[in-house]
Amino acid sequence: MLNLDSTIAAPATPSGVSAIAVVRLSGSNSFEILNKCFSKDISTKEGYTAHYGHILDGDTTVDEVIVTLFRNPQSYTGEDSAEISCHGSPYIVKRVLETLVKNGARMAEPGEFTLRAFLNKKLDLAQAEAVADMIHSSSEAGLQMAIQQIRGGFSDDIAYLRQELIDFAALIELENDFGEEDVEFANRPKLKALVEELLTRIEKLRASFASGNVLKNGITTVIAGKPNAGKSTLLNALLNEERAIVSDIAGTTRDTIEEVFTLNGIQFRLVDTAGLRESGDTIEQIGVGKAKSEMTKAQLIVYLFDIQSTSPAELEIELNELPDVRHRLVVANKCDGIQADPANWPNETIFISAKDKVVEPLIQRLETIASNYEFGNETMVTNTRHMEALGNSAASLTDVLNGLESGLSSDLVALDIRQALYHLGLITGEVTNDDLLDSIFGRFCIGK
């Protein structure tokens, strides 16, 4: 167990040489510790103020710094805290931290600053997880989703669901207190209508997960096709760099190659795969197996074929062997120097020449797919843990409905309502346990 009464310190900026680095300090003794090693007395200084001076280790100057103060409760953690901006030498950062620890601080655990913000009710659990999403965001859509959740959009929806249930649960519990009098405080038709409304809201949130997960993590896109169709050449053309080895030898790609390609703020997580064919080469067959496995997990398959060596009948057989995924694009490659007749090929076939970097028709179709996932103001679920909790809550609410229709006793109906409340509470942190908190905050970087 962490000692949450102690004062913690950690670097808030990545390791490595930089112009400046930031070291954070948080806890009830933050200012007392700073006064022992800062060249100015900051014990009476106000929060949201910055002070120039030196970090001192006894009589030795460690560095010239600027210290920014945050007094509780107006700080990220809800505690007295400070940020020390020092020069960005890894050695200087190490010396500053050593000096703080020598004077009474301890090194923070991963995510401990945000854990303290949660425990001090500066953030709920869903918002805390969104902080991690923001740090790891790599696209505009992912960033905006995290910002919306930090501002409490998703938490507000969960709070509404919980409060409506709590109000009715109180009436049901009251009935249990007067069980012998056979009184009924909770209007059963109204409770049934409420549960149906809540189930509709929960299912809408659950349905948003497919889009929310794409906005957060990107669209998993597998480039598939026969050997020498030009898959690696296409990957290089989309990335505008020589990422994959290209040769005329069939079966050059033996393993998957993954890169990220961004369009309109949406990430396409491109996976270049081994050519699909039967082979006596054991290593190549492993690659083909991985290609087939990746296709089953993809949200989009870009199926590439060599228009100069593939007949429409052969292509039809190949397409019938593909797994069923959300999006599939059929792309005719090596269209340079020939006049392709679209009528001979499947509807909406895209014609490109990856070798000549003539891939704009494919990019336009990818942009159309990306537009389906544009982020608006609606609440979206992006977290698998939240998805699971919503599903469990919906199951409990369904039990409530079944209980009401079958005339189940009020104490058993109340039990199902409490179960639904429990699962909703897991999302925002009204219900927690140490294992859950360790799992969530252990994924944070040290210093956040």
C-alpha positions in Angstrom: 0.0 0.0 0.0 1.2 3.5 -0.8 1.8 6.0 1.9 -0.5 8.7 0.7 0.4 11.1 3.6 4.0 11.4 2.3 5.2 14.0 -0.1 6.1 12.6 -3.6 8.5 13.8 -6.3 9.1 12.7 -9.9 10.1 14.1 -13.3 7.2 15.3 -15.3 9.1 15.5 -18.6 10.6 12.6 -20.6 14.2 11.5 -20.0 16.8 12.8 -22.3 18.6 16.1 -23.1 16.4 19.1 -23.5 16.3 22.8 -22.9 14.3 22.5 -19.7 12.9 19.7 -17.6 10.1 19.8 -15.0 10.2 18.0 -11.6 6.9 17.7 -9.7 6.4 17.7 -5.9 3.1 17.0 -4.2 2.0 16.5 -0.6 1.4 18.3 2.7 5.1 18.9 3.3 5.9 20.2 -0.2 6.7 23.8 0.8 8.6 22.7 3.9 10.8 20.5 1.8 11.3 23.2 -0.8 12.3 25.7 1.9 15.1 23.4 2.9 16.7 23.3 -0.6 15.5 26.5 -2.4 17.3 29.7 -2.1 14.2 31.7 -1.3 11.6 31.3 1.5 8.3 30.4 -0.2 6.4 29.3 2.9 4.1 32.3 2.8 3.9 32.7 -1.0 0.5 32.4 -2.7 -0.5 29.6 -5.1 -0.2 30.2 -8.9 3.0 32.2 -8.4 6.4 31.5 -9.9 9.7 32.2 -8.2 13.3 32.4 -9.6 16.1 31.0 -7.5 18.5 28.0 -7.0 18.1 24.4 -5.8 20.8 23.9 -3.1 22.3 20.8 -1.7 23.8 22.1 1.4 26.2 24.8 0.2 26.3 23.4 -3.3 24.2 24.9 -6.1 22.5 22.2 -8.0 20.8 24.3 -10.7 19.2 27.7 -11.5 15.4 27.1 -11.5 11.9 28.5 -11.6 9.6 27.1 -9.0 5.8 27.4 -9.6 3.6 26.9 -6.5 0.1 25.4 -6.3 -1.7 25.5 -2.9 -4.4 23.0 -1.9 -7.1 22.5 -3.0 -6.3 24.5 -6.2 -3.9 22.1 -7.6 -3.9 19.0 -9.9 -3.7 16.6 -7.0 -5.7 18.7 -4.5 -2.6 19.0 -2.3 0.1 21.5 -1.8 2.4 21.0 -4.8 5.1 22.6 -6.9 6.7 22.3 -10.3 10.5 22.9 -10.6 11.6 24.0 -14.0 15.3 23.2 -14.3 17.8 22.7 -17.1 17.1 19.6 -19.2 20.2 17.6 -18.4 19.4 14.1 -17.1 22.1 14.6 -14.5 20.6 17.8 -13.2 17.2 16.2 -13.0 18.7 13.3 -11.1 20.4 15.8 -8.7 17.3 17.8 -8.1 15.3 14.6 -7.3 18.0 13.4 -5.0 18.0 16.7 -3.1 14.2 16.6 -2.7 14.4 13.0 -1.4 17.2 13.9 1.0 15.0 16.6 2.4 12.0 14.5 3.1 10.2 13.6 -0.2 10.0 10.1 -1.7 9.9 9.0 -5.4 6.4 8.7 -6.8 5.0 5.5 -8.1 3.5 5.3 -11.6 0.3 7.3 -11.8 0.5 8.4 -8.2 -0.1 12.1 -8.9 -3.3 11.3 -10.8 -4.3 8.7 -8.1 -4.1 11.4 -5.5 -6.2 13.7 -7.8 -8.8 10.9 -7.9 -8.7 10.2 -4.1 -9.0 14.0 -3.4 -12.0 14.1 -5.8 -10.4 16.4 -8.3 -11.2 13.7 -11.0 -13.4 10.7 -11.1 -12.0 7.4 -12.3 -13.2 7.8 -15.9 -11.7 11.2 -16.1 -8.4 9.9 -14.6 -8.3 7.2 -17.3 -8.9 9.9 -19.9 -5.7 11.7 -18.7 -3.7 8.6 -19.7 -5.6 8.6 -23.0 -4.6 12.2 -23.6 -0.9 11.5 -22.9 -0.9 8.6 -25.3 -3.1 10.3 -28.0 -1.5 10.2 -31.4 -4.2 11.8 -33.5 -6.5 14.8 -33.4 -9.6 12.6 -33.0 -8.0 10.7 -30.1 -7.0 13.9 -28.4 -10.5 15.4 -28.7 -12.1 12.3 -27.3 -9.8 12.4 -24.3 -10.5 16.1 -23.7 -14.2 15.5 -23.8 -14.0 12.8 -21.2 -11.7 14.8 -19.0 -14.3 17.6 -19.0 -16.8 15.0 -17.7 -19.0 14.3 -20.7 -19.1 10.5 -20.1 -19.1 10.9 -16.4 -22.2 13.1 -16.5 -24.1 10.4 -18.5 -23.1 7.8 -15.9 -24.0 10.1 -13.0 -27.5 10.6 -14.5 -28.0 6.9 -14.9 -26.9 6.2 -11.3 -28.9 9.0 -9.7 -32.2 7.9 -11.4 -31.6 4.4 -10.1 -30.6 5.5 -6.7 -33.9 7.5 -6.3 -36.0 4.4 -7.1 -33.8 2.1 -5.1 -34.4 4.2 -2.0 -38.2 3.7 -2.4 -37.7 0.0 -2.9 -35.6 -0.3 0.2 -38.2 1.7 2.1 -40.8 -1.0 1.1 -38.5 -3.6 2.7 -38.6 -1.7 6.0 -42.4 -2.0 6.0 -42.6 -5.5 4.7 -45.2 -6.7 7.1 -47.5 -3.8 6.2 -47.5 -4.8 2.5 -47.1 -1.1 1.4 -45.7 -0.1 -2.0 -43.8 3.2 -2.2 -42.2 2.7 -5.7 -44.6 3.0 -8.6 -44.0 -0.2 -10.5 -45.1 1.1 -14.0 -42.8 4.2 -13.5 -39.9 2.0 -12.4 -40.4 -0.3 -15.4 -40.4 2.8 -17.8 -37.3 4.1 -16.1 -35.4 0.8 -16.4 -36.4 0.6 -20.1 -35.1 4.2 -20.6 -31.8 3.4 -18.8 -31.4 0.3 -20.9 -31.9 2.3 -24.1 -29.3 4.9 -22.9 -26.8 2.1 -22.0 -27.2 0.3 -25.3 -26.6 3.6 -27.1 -23.4 4.1 -25.2 -22.3 0.5 -25.9 -23.1 1.0 -29.6 -20.7 4.0 -29.6 -17.8 1.8 -28.7 -17.0 0.7 -32.3 -16.6 4.3 -33.4 -15.0 5.5 -30.1 -12.4 2.7 -30.2 -11.5 3.8 -33.7 -11.2 7.5 -32.7 -8.9 6.5 -29.8 -6.8 3.7 -31.4 -7.3 4.1 -35.2 -8.6 1.8 -37.9 -6.7 -1.5 -38.1 -6.1 -1.8 -41.8 -4.6 -5.0 -43.4 -3.1 -4.7 -46.9 -3.6 -8.2 -48.3 -3.2 -10.0 -51.6 -1.2 -12.5 -53.6 2.6 -12.4 -53.7 4.0 -9.7 -56.0 0.6 -7.8 -56.0 2.6 -4.7 -54.8 1.5 -4.6 -51.2 4.8 -3.4 -49.8 5.1 -0.9 -52.7 1.7 0.4 -51.7 2.7 0.7 -48.1 5.7 2.8 -49.1 3.7 5.0 -51.4 1.1 5.8 -48.7 3.8 6.5 -46.1 5.9 8.4 -48.8 9.0 6.5 -47.5 10.8 3.3 -48.2 9.5 1.5 -45.1 9.2 -2.1 -46.6 11.6 -4.0 -48.7 10.4 -4.3 -52.3 11.7 -6.8 -54.9 10.5 -8.8 -57.8 11.0 -12.0 -55.9 7.6 -13.5 -54.8 7.3 -13.9 -51.0 9.7 -11.2 -50.0 7.5 -10.2 -47.1 7.6 -13.0 -44.5 6.3 -11.2 -41.5 3.8 -8.3 -40.8 5.0 -4.8 -41.0 3.0 -2.1 -39.1 2.9 1.6 -39.6 0.5 4.5 -38.9 -1.0 6.6 -41.7 -3.2 9.6 -40.7 -6.1 11.1 -42.7 -8.3 13.9 -41.5 -7.3 13.3 -37.9 -8.1 9.5 -38.1 -5.3 7.0 -37.8 -5.1 4.0 -40.2 -2.9 1.4 -38.5 -1.5 -0.2 -41.7 -0.4 -3.8 -41.6 1.5 -5.1 -44.6 1.3 -8.9 -44.8 2.8 -11.9 -46.5 1.4 -12.8 -49.9 -1.5 -15.3 -49.8 -0.6 -18.5 -51.5 0.2 -22.2 -50.8 3.9 -22.8 -50.3 6.3 -25.5 -49.3 8.5 -22.9 -47.5 7.9 -23.3 -43.8 8.8 -19.8 -42.9 6.6 -18.3 -45.7 3.7 -20.4 -44.5 4.1 -19.0 -41.0 3.9 -15.5 -42.6 0.8 -16.5 -44.6 -0.8 -17.8 -41.4 -0.1 -14.5 -39.6 -1.6 -12.6 -42.6 -4.8 -14.6 -42.3 -4.9 -14.0 -38.6 -4.5 -10.3 -39.0 -7.3 -10.1 -41.5 -9.8 -11.7 -39.0 -8.9 -8.9 -36.5 -9.0 -6.0 -39.0 -11.6 -3.4 -39.4 -10.6 -2.7 -43.0 -9.0 -5.0 -45.6 -7.4 -3.4 -48.6 -7.3 -6.3 -51.0 -4.6 -5.6 -53.7 -4.4 -7.6 -56.9 -2.2 -7.3 -60.0 -4.5 -6.3 -62.8 -2.0 -7.5 -65.4 -1.8 -11.1 -64.2 -5.2 -11.7 -62.6 -8.5 -12.5 -64.3 -11.9 -11.4 -63.0 -12.8 -15.1 -62.3 -9.6 -15.5 -60.3 -10.3 -12.3 -58.3 -13.8 -13.5 -57.5 -12.4 -16.7 -55.9 -9.8 -14.7 -53.9 -12.4 -12.3 -52.6 -14.7 -15.1 -51.5 -12.0 -16.4 -49.3 -11.6 -13.1 -47.3 -13.1 -12.9 -43.8 -16.1 -10.7 -43.2 -15.0 -7.3 -41.9 -16.5 -3.9 -41.4 -14.9 -2.3 -44.5 -13.3 -3.9 -47.6 -11.6 -2.1 -50.5 -10.8 -4.0 -53.7 -7.7 -2.3 -55.3 -6.4 -3.0 -58.8 -2.6 -2.3 -58.9 -0.1 -2.0 -61.8 -2.6 0.0 -63.9 0.3 1.9 -65.4 0.5 1.6 -69.2 -2.9 -0.2 -69.6 -6.5 0.9 -70.1 -8.5 -0.9 -67.5 -12.2 -1.3 -68.2 -14.1 -0.9 -64.9 -17.0 -3.0 -66.2 -14.7 -6.1 -66.1 -14.1 -5.8 -62.4 -16.2 -5.8 -59.2 -18.2 -2.7 -58.5 -16.3 0.2 -56.8 -12.9 -1.4 -57.7 -10.1 1.2 -57.2 -7.4 1.5 -59.9 -3.9 2.6 -58.8 -0.2 2.3 -59.7 1.7 2.0 -56.4 5.0 1.9 -58.2 4.3 5.3 -59.8 2.8 6.6 -56.5 -0.6 7.1 -58.3 -2.6 6.2 -55.2 -4.9 9.2 -54.9 -8.1 7.2 -55.8 -7.4 4.9 -52.8 -6.6 7.9 -50.5 -10.0 9.4 -51.4 -11.8 6.2 -50.5 -9.9 6.1 -47.2 -10.9 9.7 -46.5 -14.6 8.7 -47.0 -14.2 5.9 -44.5 -12.5 8.3 -42.1 -15.4 10.7 -42.4 -17.7 8.1 -40.9 -15.8 8.4 -37.6 -15.6 12.2 -37.3 -15.8 13.2 -33.6 -18.8 15.3 -32.6 -20.1 16.4 -29.2 -21.9 13.1 -28.4 -20.6 10.9 -25.7 -18.6 7.8 -26.9 -17.2 4.8 -25.0 -13.6 4.3 -25.7 -12.5 2.1 -22.8 -12.9 -1.7 -22.7 -13.3 -1.6 -18.9 -16.2 0.8 -19.3 -17.8 -1.4 -22.0 -17.7 -4.4 -19.8 -19.2 -2.5 -16.8 -22.0 -1.1 -19.0 -22.8 -4.6 -20.2 -23.0 -6.0 -16.7 -25.2 -3.1 -15.6 -27.5 -3.8 -18.6 -27.7 -7.4 -17.6 -28.7 -6.5 -14.0 -31.3 -4.0 -15.3 -32.8 -6.7 -17.6 -33.1 -8.9 -14.4 -35.0 -5.9 -12.8 -37.4 -5.8 -15.7 -38.0 -9.6 -15.6 -38.5 -9.4 -11.9 -41.1 -6.6 -12.2 -43.0 -8.6 -14.9 -43.0 -11.8 -12.9 -44.0 -10.1 -9.6 -40.7 -10.7 -7.9 -40.6 -9.5 -4.2 -39.2 -6.0 -3.6 -36.1 -7.2 -1.7 -35.0 -9.3 -4.8 -35.8 -6.4 -7.2 -33.7 -4.1 -4.9 -30.8 -6.6 -5.1 -30.8 -6.4 -8.9 -30.9 -2.6 -8.7 -28.0 -2.6 -6.3 -26.0 -4.8 -8.8 -26.7 -2.4 -11.6 -25.6 0.5 -9.4 -22.4 -1.4 -8.5 -21.4 -1.9 -12.1 -22.1 1.8 -13.0 -20.1 2.8 -9.9 -17.1 0.9 -11.1 -16.8 3.2 -14.1 -16.5 6.5 -12.3 -15.0 5.2 -9.0 -17.9 5.4 -6.6 -17.0 1.7 -6.2 -13.4 0.8 -6.2 -10.9 -1.8 -4.8 -7.1 -1.8 -4.6 -6.7 -4.2 -7.5 -8.7 -2.0 -9.8 -6.8 1.1 -8.8 -3.4 -0.7 -9.2 -4.4 -1.9 -12.6 -5.5 1.5 -13.8 -2.8 3.8 -12.4 0.0 1.3 -12.8 -0.3 2.0 -16.6 0.5 5.7 -16.1 4.0 7.0 -16.5 5.9 8.1 -13.4 5.3 11.8 -12.8 1.6 11.8 -13.9 
